Every structure is written in structure tokens, then in C-alpha cells.
């Protein structure tokens, strides 16, 4: 099934400082949730939505991401000769997906990372997935957003209600609810709680129109001294409509240590090979607390 959105951008050039020292020489995006790296969950989510062209924005010490999505002839032959067909199928299931890699030479923020993808994306709408945000694979969030874009021809962003005291960690929107979606009227990056227009936070799923590149091209550094995507979206509101959809499934902030641990536990409990043992271990630990 080919999607109306053909390409997805995966920013992966961040420094991963919240997971040091593990990320000193290894990409945060390659940290595993059970047996699969963060970035592969993002890739598989896009594939399930009908997308098969990927551009990954990389930086220094990110070569292992390219290696992960490359073929591994020796490993494949070893698995084949050992009769480990299930594992062979698992590592081969992404062989028909197309990957391109663009180096972000300086860590200038999410907005700049997305702007780096302009030569690859061209003049068509595209998706962006932040692999820090893990969405329950059973919930087709990206496909839902693509359907909204198909009807509106507009930018669509994913939203989640967050506690008021946490709004300073996110881009926050102001909007008018129309059925199951919001027509966005304003956006602000990491506002102080008392100044936030709502508690509706932007999370790491976007369908963007190519007009975003014009807005990013003229952006000046914002919060944290970086080029912020939220600021560019705010400018885009002067020219185009932007819609938001509140997610209905489980989302894990795997860029945070506690969120990463929660995702690992929940995904392990859903794994048929691990669920019984993990469940029993949790019960035993709970008795000790």
C-alpha cells in the first residue's frame, strides 16, 4: 500500500546527553527497547503507514545507524546455515526499504536538522518521526495523521495532554477543536507554565508541507539557542492552516531515562518469549519494596 506521503525524515544527529556515558560513542537512537533499537521502531511505524523512503539526519559517531540498516552478508549466511530462519527473516525484513543519509555538521536544533533534508524531500509533503517518542505499534498514529493530511492538504502534528507543570518541556499549541482534530491558532516552544496557552503538547510525529523549508530558512535561533521547528510552524500559520490530533494510544518518552525504562518493561511484557518471566520478576521485586 503506497501512502500519499512517500518520504519520512528521521532526525538522529542529537548528542544524547541524557544517556551519557552510554551515548558517548554510540548513538542514542541505537539504544534497544528489548531487542530492537529506538530508530527501528520509528522505521517500522512508517512502513506500516505505507512509507518506504527514508532520510536519516546523522552526525558524528552515528555510523552504526547506517550499518544497522545495511545488509549483513556474513551474519545472514551464519543464520541460514544454522537454520535460524525466524531471526534471518527479522533482520531481512527491511531490505526493500530505501535509506538516504544526510550529515548535520553542527547540532543546531530540530528545525535545522529538518531543513537539511530539503534536497531529499523536494516539493512534496513528508513525515517526520522523532525516535525518542515510542508509540505503541498497535496504534496506527502516523496512518491516522496521513489520512487527515489527505483531507486537508495541510500540516498535521501529533498532540498529547501533559501536566501543566511539564509544558516547559514541549512545544505547546493553542487551537480550536473541530471534531476529533484541532485547528491550531498559535504555537510556542517551551513556555513557562503560567504563560502556556494550553497543556496540549506537540510530540514527535509530523506531516509537513514543503512550505516549512521557506519558514526554516529564515529562522533565527530560539529556545536553547537552536533553530526550533515550533517557531517555523508558528510563522507558517500566517500562510497555511495547521491541524493537530490528540494521540489515542500509549506514548513513551524514551529520550528520558524513566520513560525508556517504562517502555522496556511494557514491551517486554508484550513479548511472548519474555512476558511470563518478566511478570514474575516484577511481582517478586514488588514484595521487596
Secondary structure in CASP SS format (residue, H / E / C, confidence):
PFRMAT SS
TARGET T0000
AUTHOR 0000-0000-0000
METHOD secondary structure of the structure
MODEL  1
X C 1.00
X C 1.00
X C 1.00
X C 1.00
X C 1.00
X C 1.00
X E 1.00
X E 1.00
X E 1.00
X E 1.00
X E 1.00
X C 1.00
X C 1.00
X C 1.00
X C 1.00
X C 1.00
X H 1.00
X H 1.00
X H 1.00
X C 1.00
X C 1.00
X C 1.00
X C 1.00
X C 1.00
X C 1.00
X C 1.00
X C 1.00
X H 1.00
X H 1.00
X H 1.00
X C 1.00
X E 1.00
X E 1.00
X C 1.00
X C 1.00
X E 1.00
X E 1.00
X H 1.00
X H 1.00
X H 1.00
X H 1.00
X H 1.00
X H 1.00
X H 1.00
X H 1.00
X H 1.00
X H 1.00
X H 1.00
X C 1.00
X C 1.00
X C 1.00
X C 1.00
X E 1.00
X E 1.00
X E 1.00
X E 1.00
X E 1.00
X E 1.00
X C 1.00
X C 1.00
X C 1.00
X C 1.00
X H 1.00
X H 1.00
X H 1.00
X H 1.00
X H 1.00
X H 1.00
X C 1.00
X C 1.00
X C 1.00
X C 1.00
X H 1.00
X H 1.00
X H 1.00
X H 1.00
X H 1.00
X H 1.00
X H 1.00
X H 1.00
X H 1.00
X C 1.00
X C 1.00
X C 1.00
X H 1.00
X H 1.00
X H 1.00
X H 1.00
X H 1.00
X H 1.00
X H 1.00
X H 1.00
X C 1.00
X C 1.00
X C 1.00
X C 1.00
X C 1.00
X E 1.00
X E 1.00
X E 1.00
X E 1.00
X E 1.00
X E 1.00
X C 1.00
X C 1.00
X C 1.00
X C 1.00
X C 1.00
X C 1.00
X H 1.00
X H 1.00
X H 1.00
X H 1.00
X H 1.00
X H 1.00
X C 1.00
X C 1.00
X H 1.00
X H 1.00
X H 1.00
X H 1.00
X C 1.00
X C 1.00
X C 1.00
X C 1.00
X E 1.00
X E 1.00
X E 1.00
X E 1.00
X C 1.00
X C 1.00
X C 1.00
X E 1.00
X E 1.00
X E 1.00
X C 1.00
X C 1.00
X C 1.00
X C 1.00
X C 1.00
X H 1.00
X H 1.00
X H 1.00
X H 1.00
X H 1.00
X H 1.00
X H 1.00
X H 1.00
X H 1.00
X H 1.00
X H 1.00
X H 1.00
X C 1.00
X C 1.00
X E 1.00
X E 1.00
X E 1.00
X E 1.00
X E 1.00
X E 1.00
X E 1.00
X C 1.00
X C 1.00
X H 1.00
X H 1.00
X H 1.00
X H 1.00
X H 1.00
X H 1.00
X C 1.00
X E 1.00
X E 1.00
X E 1.00
X E 1.00
X E 1.00
X E 1.00
X E 1.00
X E 1.00
X C 1.00
X C 1.00
X E 1.00
X E 1.00
X E 1.00
X E 1.00
X E 1.00
X E 1.00
X E 1.00
X E 1.00
X E 1.00
X C 1.00
X C 1.00
X C 1.00
X H 1.00
X H 1.00
X H 1.00
X C 1.00
X C 1.00
X C 1.00
X C 1.00
X E 1.00
X E 1.00
X E 1.00
X E 1.00
X E 1.00
X E 1.00
X E 1.00
X E 1.00
X E 1.00
X C 1.00
X C 1.00
X C 1.00
X H 1.00
X H 1.00
X H 1.00
X H 1.00
X H 1.00
X H 1.00
X C 1.00
X C 1.00
X C 1.00
X C 1.00
X C 1.00
X H 1.00
X H 1.00
X H 1.00
X C 1.00
X C 1.00
X C 1.00
X H 1.00
X H 1.00
X H 1.00
X H 1.00
X H 1.00
X H 1.00
X H 1.00
X H 1.00
X C 1.00
X C 1.00
X C 1.00
X C 1.00
X C 1.00
X E 1.00
X E 1.00
X E 1.00
X E 1.00
X E 1.00
X C 1.00
X C 1.00
X C 1.00
X C 1.00
X E 1.00
X E 1.00
X E 1.00
X C 1.00
X C 1.00
X C 1.00
X H 1.00
X H 1.00
X H 1.00
X H 1.00
X H 1.00
X H 1.00
X H 1.00
X H 1.00
X H 1.00
X H 1.00
X H 1.00
X H 1.00
X H 1.00
X H 1.00
X C 1.00
X C 1.00
X C 1.00
X C 1.00
X H 1.00
X H 1.00
X H 1.00
X H 1.00
X H 1.00
X H 1.00
X H 1.00
X H 1.00
X H 1.00
X H 1.00
X H 1.00
X H 1.00
X H 1.00
X H 1.00
X C 1.00
END
